[in-house]
Amino acid sequence: MALVFVLLLLMLLLGVPIAYGIGLAASFGLLTAAGVNLAVVPQRMFTMLDSFSLLAIPFFVLAGNLMDRGGISKKLIRFASCIVGHIRGGLGMVTILACMLFGAISGSGSAASAAIGSLTIPAMKKKGYDGEFAGAITAVSGPLGIIIPPSVVMVIYATTANVSVGQMFLAGYIPGILLGLGMMISVYCIALKRHYPAESRASIQEFLISLKEAIWALLMIVIIMGGIFGGFFTATEAACVAVFYALLVGLFIYKELKPSDLGRIFEDSAKTSAGIMFCVATTNILAWLMTNQQIPMKVAAVLGSSINSKILMLIMVNVIFLILGTFLDSTPAIILAVPILLPLVQQYGVDPVHFGIITTVNLAIGMSTPPVGITLFVSSSISETPLTTMVRFMLPIWAVMVGILLVITYIPQISMLLPAIFG
C-alpha cells in the first residue's frame, strides 16, 4: 500500500487530474495485491454510483448554473449591498453575504467564488480596494457554499457515512452563518486598518426594491429546504424541483435566461457532474483496496492505542482534514478518510452528523489554501493578482475560520441544535 500512496503523490505533483491519479494508483494496488481480480474496478465504480442520494448532485449543479445564468448573482449582490454595504469595508462583506446566499442555491463553493467574484472584485478594485484583498475575500467566501445547504459535499459525506442528507443540511446552517459573521468581522477590522470605504446607506425604498428583485431567488431556498424538512420530498427530489424552479424563474420572471443558453448550460453542468461522479467512482476503488488490506483497522488500532482523549482525538481529526484539504478535493478526501476516522470518533460519542460538519468545515477551509485550493485559483484569475500576495490578506481570516472550527468541534450543540429541533 505504501507504493500506492507514493504513486498517487507523484501523479498529484505531476499535475495528473485527481480522479485519474486515484484510479491509476488504485489499479496498480489491485495488480500487486494477492488474490484480487481487476473485475473489482468496474464493480466498485458502479456500486458507489448506484445511489439514489448521489442523483442530487447533477441536479443541484444544473440548478445552480441555471440560476447563475438567469441573473441571480446580480440580484443577490444588490440585496446584500443594501444590508451591509454601508459598513466600513462593505463591499467585502457584500461578497461574503452574497456567497452565502448563492451557496444556499448552488451548493458549490467554486461556483459561488466565480459567479459572485466576477462582479464584486472589479467593483472593489474600482472603489480603491487592493486587488489582493478583493481576491482573498472571494477565495475564502466561496467555500461557504459547501457548508450552507444544499451542499454537494454534504451529499457525498451522507452517502459515505450512511447518514441522512436532510440532517446534514439542517446541521450546516448555524456553523455556516457563524463562519460568515466571523469573516465579516475580519473584513471590518482590515478595512479600518487600510481605510477602505463604505457605501452609502440604502434607503427603505432601495432595500424593498432589491428584496423584490431577489425574492424569487430567496424563495428557491425556502422551497428546497422547506420541502425537505416538511417531508414533502427527499433531497434528491428537491434537487429536481430546484431545476424546474430555476428554469421558470430564469426564463419567465427574470427573463435573463434564453432558450439558446440552455444547450451550453446543460453541457457545462454535465461536464461538472461527470467530473464529480468519476472522482467519486475512482476513489471508491482505492477505498475498497484499503479496506481489503485492512488499512482502516490498522490505522484505527494505532491511533486508538496512542490517543485516549476525546479532545486530542478531535484535534488530530481536524489536523488530518486540514492537511488533506490542502492537497485533495473534497470528494476523495471524504471517501478516503471518513471510513477510517468516523469509527474512531464514534467511540468517544461524537455524532456522525456532527462529525460531518467538522469534516465539511475543514474541507471548506482547504478549498482556499494552497497548493490545490480551487477557489484560490479562481479568485486569483478574476482579480489578476498572484497567489503569493493574496495570502497575506487571507492569513487573519484563516485564523478566524480555524478558531470557529474549534468552537464547532467542541460545542456540538451548534451543529446539532436544528437537527434536534426538527427531528
C-alpha positions as CSV (number, residue, x, y, z in Angstrom):
1,M,0.0,0.0,0.0
2,A,2.9,2.3,0.6
3,L,3.8,2.2,-3.1
4,V,0.2,3.1,-4.0
5,F,0.3,6.3,-2.0
6,V,3.8,7.1,-3.3
7,L,2.5,6.7,-6.9
8,L,-0.6,8.8,-6.1
9,L,1.5,11.6,-4.6
10,L,3.8,11.5,-7.6
11,M,0.9,11.9,-10.0
12,L,-0.5,14.8,-8.0
13,L,2.9,16.5,-8.1
14,L,2.9,16.0,-11.9
15,G,-0.5,17.6,-12.3
16,V,-2.4,14.5,-13.2
17,P,-6.2,15.1,-12.6
18,I,-7.1,13.8,-9.2
19,A,-9.7,11.3,-10.4
20,Y,-7.3,9.7,-12.9
21,G,-4.5,9.7,-10.4
22,I,-6.5,7.9,-7.8
23,G,-7.9,5.4,-10.3
24,L,-4.5,4.6,-11.7
25,A,-2.9,4.3,-8.2
26,A,-5.7,2.0,-7.0
27,S,-5.5,-0.2,-10.1
28,F,-1.8,-0.6,-9.6
29,G,-2.5,-1.6,-6.0
30,L,-5.0,-4.2,-7.2
31,L,-2.5,-5.6,-9.7
32,T,0.1,-6.1,-6.9
33,A,-2.4,-7.4,-4.3
34,A,-2.6,-11.2,-3.9
35,G,-5.9,-12.8,-4.8
36,V,-7.6,-9.7,-6.2
37,N,-9.3,-9.7,-9.6
38,L,-9.3,-6.5,-11.7
39,A,-13.0,-7.0,-12.2
40,V,-13.2,-5.2,-8.9
41,V,-12.6,-1.9,-10.7
42,P,-15.8,-1.6,-12.6
43,Q,-17.8,-3.4,-9.8
44,R,-16.7,-0.8,-7.2
45,M,-17.2,2.1,-9.5
46,F,-20.7,1.0,-10.3
47,T,-21.6,0.1,-6.7
48,M,-20.6,3.6,-5.5
49,L,-22.6,5.4,-8.1
50,D,-25.6,3.2,-7.7
51,S,-27.1,5.5,-5.0
52,F,-30.3,7.5,-5.1
53,S,-28.8,10.2,-2.8
54,L,-26.0,10.9,-5.3
55,L,-28.5,11.7,-8.0
56,A,-29.0,15.0,-6.2
57,I,-25.5,16.2,-7.3
58,P,-26.1,16.7,-11.0
59,F,-29.5,18.3,-10.4
60,F,-28.1,20.8,-7.8
61,V,-25.2,21.6,-10.2
62,L,-27.7,22.2,-13.0
63,A,-30.0,24.3,-10.8
64,G,-27.1,26.5,-9.7
65,N,-25.9,27.0,-13.3
66,L,-29.4,27.9,-14.4
67,M,-29.8,30.5,-11.6
68,D,-26.4,31.9,-12.2
69,R,-27.0,32.4,-16.0
70,G,-30.5,33.7,-15.2
71,G,-29.2,36.8,-13.4
72,I,-29.4,35.6,-9.8
73,S,-25.8,36.8,-9.0
74,K,-26.5,40.4,-9.7
75,K,-29.7,40.5,-7.7
76,L,-28.2,38.8,-4.7
77,I,-25.3,41.2,-4.7
78,R,-27.6,44.2,-4.8
79,F,-29.7,42.8,-2.0
80,A,-26.6,42.1,0.1
81,S,-25.3,45.6,-0.6
82,C,-28.5,47.1,0.8
83,I,-27.9,45.1,4.1
84,V,-24.2,45.5,4.8
85,G,-22.8,47.8,2.1
86,H,-22.9,50.9,4.3
87,I,-20.4,49.4,6.9
88,R,-16.7,50.1,6.5
89,G,-15.3,47.6,4.1
90,G,-18.9,47.0,3.0
91,L,-18.2,45.6,-0.5
92,G,-16.0,42.9,1.1
93,M,-19.0,42.0,3.4
94,V,-21.3,42.1,0.4
95,T,-19.1,39.5,-1.3
96,I,-19.3,37.2,1.8
97,L,-23.1,37.6,2.2
98,A,-23.7,37.1,-1.5
99,C,-21.6,33.9,-1.5
100,M,-23.6,32.6,1.5
101,L,-26.9,33.3,-0.3
102,F,-25.6,31.9,-3.6
103,G,-24.2,28.8,-1.8
104,A,-27.7,28.2,-0.4
105,I,-28.8,27.9,-4.0
106,S,-26.0,26.2,-5.9
107,G,-24.3,24.1,-3.2
108,S,-20.9,24.7,-4.8
109,G,-18.0,26.7,-3.4
110,S,-16.2,27.2,-6.6
111,A,-19.4,28.3,-8.4
112,A,-20.0,30.9,-5.7
113,S,-16.5,32.3,-6.0
114,A,-16.7,32.5,-9.8
115,A,-20.2,33.9,-10.0
116,I,-20.0,36.5,-7.2
117,G,-16.3,37.3,-7.6
118,S,-16.7,38.2,-11.3
119,L,-19.0,41.0,-10.2
120,T,-17.7,42.2,-6.8
121,I,-13.9,42.0,-7.4
122,P,-13.9,44.6,-10.2
123,A,-16.3,46.8,-8.1
124,M,-14.0,46.6,-5.1
125,K,-10.9,47.5,-7.2
126,K,-12.8,50.4,-8.7
127,K,-13.6,51.7,-5.2
128,G,-10.0,51.6,-4.1
129,Y,-9.7,48.2,-2.5
130,D,-6.4,46.4,-3.0
131,G,-6.8,43.7,-5.8
132,E,-5.1,41.2,-3.5
133,F,-7.7,41.9,-0.7
134,A,-10.6,41.6,-3.2
135,G,-9.3,38.3,-4.4
136,A,-8.6,37.0,-0.9
137,I,-12.1,37.8,0.3
138,T,-13.7,36.0,-2.7
139,A,-11.4,33.0,-2.2
140,V,-12.4,32.4,1.4
141,S,-16.1,33.3,0.9
142,G,-16.9,30.9,-1.9
143,P,-16.3,27.8,0.3
144,L,-19.2,28.8,2.4
145,G,-21.3,27.4,-0.4
146,I,-20.4,23.8,0.7
147,I,-21.3,24.5,4.4
148,I,-24.7,26.3,3.9
149,P,-27.2,23.8,2.4
150,P,-27.9,22.5,-0.1
151,S,-24.3,21.2,-0.4
152,V,-22.9,18.8,-2.8
153,V,-20.1,17.9,-0.4
154,M,-22.7,17.1,2.3
155,V,-24.5,14.7,-0.1
156,I,-21.2,12.9,-0.7
157,Y,-20.5,12.7,3.1
158,A,-24.0,11.5,3.9
159,T,-23.7,8.7,1.3
160,T,-20.3,7.7,2.6
161,A,-21.2,7.8,6.3
162,N,-24.7,6.4,5.7
163,V,-26.5,9.3,7.5
164,S,-29.5,11.4,6.5
165,V,-28.8,14.1,3.9
166,G,-31.6,16.2,5.4
167,Q,-30.0,16.0,8.9
168,M,-26.7,17.1,7.4
169,F,-28.4,20.1,5.7
170,L,-30.1,21.1,8.9
171,A,-26.8,20.9,10.8
172,G,-24.9,23.2,8.4
173,Y,-26.9,26.4,8.8
174,I,-25.6,27.7,12.2
175,P,-22.0,26.8,11.5
176,G,-22.2,28.4,8.1
177,I,-23.7,31.6,9.5
178,L,-21.1,31.7,12.3
179,L,-18.3,31.4,9.8
180,G,-19.8,34.2,7.6
181,L,-20.2,36.5,10.6
182,G,-16.6,35.8,11.7
183,M,-15.3,36.6,8.3
184,M,-17.3,39.8,8.1
185,I,-15.7,40.9,11.4
186,S,-12.3,40.2,10.0
187,V,-13.1,42.2,6.9
188,Y,-14.3,45.2,9.0
189,C,-11.0,45.1,11.1
190,I,-8.9,45.0,7.9
191,A,-11.0,47.8,6.3
192,L,-10.4,50.0,9.3
193,K,-6.7,49.5,9.2
194,R,-6.4,50.1,5.4
195,H,-9.1,52.8,5.3
196,Y,-11.3,51.0,2.8
197,P,-14.5,53.0,2.1
198,A,-18.1,52.3,3.0
199,E,-21.0,52.6,0.5
200,S,-23.9,55.0,1.1
201,R,-26.7,53.6,3.3
202,A,-29.6,52.2,1.2
203,S,-33.0,53.8,1.8
204,I,-36.0,51.8,2.8
205,Q,-37.3,52.1,-0.8
206,E,-34.0,50.8,-2.3
207,F,-34.0,47.9,0.2
208,L,-37.6,47.0,-0.8
209,I,-36.7,47.1,-4.5
210,S,-33.7,44.9,-4.0
211,L,-35.8,42.5,-1.9
212,K,-38.4,42.4,-4.6
213,E,-35.8,41.6,-7.3
214,A,-34.1,38.9,-5.2
215,I,-37.3,37.4,-3.7
216,W,-37.6,34.7,-6.4
217,A,-34.1,33.6,-5.8
218,L,-34.6,33.6,-2.0
219,L,-37.8,31.6,-2.4
220,M,-35.9,28.9,-4.0
221,I,-34.1,28.3,-0.7
222,V,-37.4,28.2,1.1
223,I,-38.9,25.7,-1.4
224,I,-35.9,23.4,-1.3
225,M,-35.3,23.3,2.4
226,G,-39.0,23.6,3.4
227,G,-39.9,20.7,1.1
228,I,-37.2,18.5,2.6
229,F,-37.8,19.3,6.2
230,G,-41.6,19.3,5.8
231,G,-41.4,15.8,4.4
232,F,-42.8,16.7,1.0
233,F,-39.8,15.3,-0.9
234,T,-36.3,13.9,-0.4
235,A,-33.1,15.8,-1.0
236,T,-32.8,14.2,-4.5
237,E,-36.3,15.1,-5.4
238,A,-35.7,18.6,-4.0
239,A,-32.8,19.0,-6.5
240,C,-35.2,18.1,-9.3
241,V,-37.7,20.6,-8.1
242,A,-34.9,23.2,-7.9
243,V,-34.1,22.6,-11.6
244,F,-37.7,23.2,-12.8
245,Y,-38.0,26.3,-10.5
246,A,-34.7,27.7,-11.8
247,L,-35.9,27.3,-15.4
248,L,-39.2,29.0,-14.7
249,V,-37.6,31.9,-12.8
250,G,-34.8,32.4,-15.4
251,L,-37.0,32.2,-18.5
252,F,-40.2,33.8,-17.4
253,I,-39.6,36.0,-14.4
254,Y,-36.1,37.4,-14.6
255,K,-36.1,36.8,-18.4
256,E,-32.3,36.9,-18.5
257,L,-32.1,33.2,-19.4
258,K,-32.6,32.5,-23.1
259,P,-33.6,29.2,-24.7
260,S,-30.5,29.4,-26.7
261,D,-28.4,29.4,-23.5
262,L,-29.8,26.0,-22.3
263,G,-27.6,23.8,-24.5
264,R,-24.4,25.3,-23.2
265,I,-25.7,25.2,-19.6
266,F,-26.7,21.6,-19.9
267,E,-23.3,20.8,-21.4
268,D,-21.4,22.6,-18.6
269,S,-23.5,21.0,-15.9
270,A,-23.0,17.6,-17.4
271,K,-19.2,18.1,-17.5
272,T,-19.1,19.3,-13.9
273,S,-21.3,16.4,-12.7
274,A,-19.4,13.8,-14.7
275,G,-16.1,15.1,-13.1
276,I,-17.5,14.8,-9.6
277,M,-19.1,11.4,-10.2
278,F,-16.0,10.0,-11.9
279,C,-13.9,11.2,-8.9
280,V,-16.4,9.5,-6.5
281,A,-16.2,6.3,-8.5
282,T,-12.4,6.0,-8.8
283,T,-11.9,7.0,-5.1
284,N,-14.2,4.1,-4.1
285,I,-11.7,1.7,-5.8
286,L,-8.9,3.0,-3.6
287,A,-11.2,2.9,-0.5
288,W,-12.1,-0.8,-1.3
289,L,-8.4,-1.6,-1.7
290,M,-7.6,0.0,1.7
291,T,-10.4,-2.0,3.3
292,N,-9.3,-5.2,1.7
293,Q,-5.8,-4.7,3.0
294,Q,-7.3,-3.8,6.4
295,I,-5.7,-0.3,6.4
296,P,-8.5,1.4,8.3
297,M,-8.4,-1.2,11.0
298,K,-4.6,-0.9,11.3
299,V,-4.7,2.9,11.4
300,A,-7.6,2.8,13.9
301,A,-5.6,0.4,16.1
302,V,-2.6,2.6,16.1
303,L,-4.5,5.9,16.8
304,G,-6.8,4.2,19.3
305,S,-3.8,2.9,21.3
306,S,-1.9,6.2,21.2
307,I,-4.7,8.7,21.8
308,N,-7.0,8.2,24.8
309,S,-8.6,11.6,25.0
310,K,-11.6,12.9,23.1
311,I,-10.1,16.4,23.0
312,L,-6.8,15.1,21.4
313,M,-8.7,12.8,19.0
314,L,-10.7,15.7,17.7
315,I,-7.6,17.9,17.4
316,M,-6.0,15.1,15.4
317,V,-9.0,14.7,13.1
318,N,-9.0,18.5,12.4
319,V,-5.3,18.4,11.6
320,I,-5.7,15.4,9.3
321,F,-8.6,17.0,7.4
322,L,-6.9,20.4,7.2
323,I,-3.8,18.8,5.6
324,L,-5.9,16.6,3.3
325,G,-7.9,19.7,2.2
326,T,-4.7,21.4,1.0
327,F,-3.9,18.6,-1.3
328,L,-7.1,16.8,-2.2
329,D,-10.5,17.9,-3.5
330,S,-13.4,17.4,-1.0
331,T,-14.8,14.3,-2.7
332,P,-11.7,12.0,-2.5
333,A,-10.8,13.4,1.0
334,I,-14.2,12.3,2.3
335,I,-14.3,8.9,0.7
336,L,-10.8,8.0,1.8
337,A,-10.7,9.5,5.3
338,V,-14.3,9.2,6.7
339,P,-14.4,5.4,6.8
340,I,-11.2,5.4,8.9
341,L,-11.9,8.4,11.2
342,L,-15.6,8.1,11.8
343,P,-15.5,4.8,13.8
344,L,-12.7,6.3,15.9
345,V,-14.6,9.5,16.9
346,Q,-17.8,7.5,17.4
347,Q,-16.0,5.6,20.2
348,Y,-15.9,8.9,22.0
349,G,-19.6,9.6,21.5
350,V,-19.3,12.0,18.5
351,D,-22.5,12.0,16.4
352,P,-21.9,11.2,12.7
353,V,-23.8,14.3,11.7
354,H,-21.7,16.5,13.9
355,F,-18.6,14.8,12.5
356,G,-19.9,15.5,9.0
357,I,-20.0,19.3,9.8
358,I,-16.5,19.1,11.3
359,T,-15.3,17.4,8.1
360,T,-17.1,19.9,5.8
361,V,-15.8,23.0,7.5
362,N,-12.2,21.6,7.4
363,L,-12.5,20.9,3.7
364,A,-14.1,24.3,3.1
365,I,-11.0,25.9,4.6
366,G,-8.9,23.7,2.4
367,M,-10.7,25.0,-0.7
368,S,-8.9,28.3,-0.3
369,T,-5.5,27.1,0.8
370,P,-2.5,26.3,-1.5
371,P,-1.4,24.3,-3.3
372,V,-4.7,22.9,-4.6
373,G,-7.3,25.4,-3.4
374,I,-9.8,25.7,-6.2
375,T,-11.3,29.0,-5.1
376,L,-7.8,30.4,-4.6
377,F,-7.1,29.9,-8.3
378,V,-10.5,31.2,-9.4
379,S,-10.2,34.4,-7.3
380,S,-6.6,34.9,-8.4
381,S,-7.6,34.7,-12.0
382,I,-10.5,37.1,-11.7
383,S,-8.6,39.6,-9.6
384,E,-5.4,39.3,-11.8
385,T,-3.2,39.1,-8.7
386,P,-0.6,36.4,-7.8
387,L,-1.4,33.8,-5.1
388,T,1.6,34.8,-3.0
389,T,0.3,38.4,-2.5
390,M,-3.2,37.3,-1.8
391,V,-2.1,35.0,1.1
392,R,-1.1,37.8,3.4
393,F,-4.7,39.1,3.4
394,M,-6.0,35.6,3.9
395,L,-3.9,34.8,7.0
396,P,-6.1,36.7,9.6
397,I,-9.3,35.3,8.0
398,W,-7.9,31.8,8.1
399,A,-7.1,32.2,11.7
400,V,-10.7,33.3,12.5
401,M,-12.0,30.3,10.4
402,V,-9.8,27.8,12.3
403,G,-10.9,29.4,15.6
404,I,-14.6,29.0,14.7
405,L,-13.9,25.4,13.5
406,L,-12.6,24.6,17.0
407,V,-15.7,26.1,18.6
408,I,-17.9,24.0,16.3
409,T,-15.8,20.9,17.1
410,Y,-16.0,21.2,20.8
411,I,-19.6,22.6,21.1
412,P,-21.6,20.0,19.2
413,Q,-24.9,21.8,20.1
414,I,-24.0,24.4,17.5
415,S,-24.4,21.8,14.8
416,M,-27.0,19.6,16.4
417,L,-29.5,22.2,17.5
418,L,-31.6,22.3,14.4
419,P,-31.5,18.5,13.7
420,A,-32.7,18.1,17.3
421,I,-35.5,20.6,16.9
422,F,-36.7,19.2,13.6
423,G,-36.0,15.6,14.4
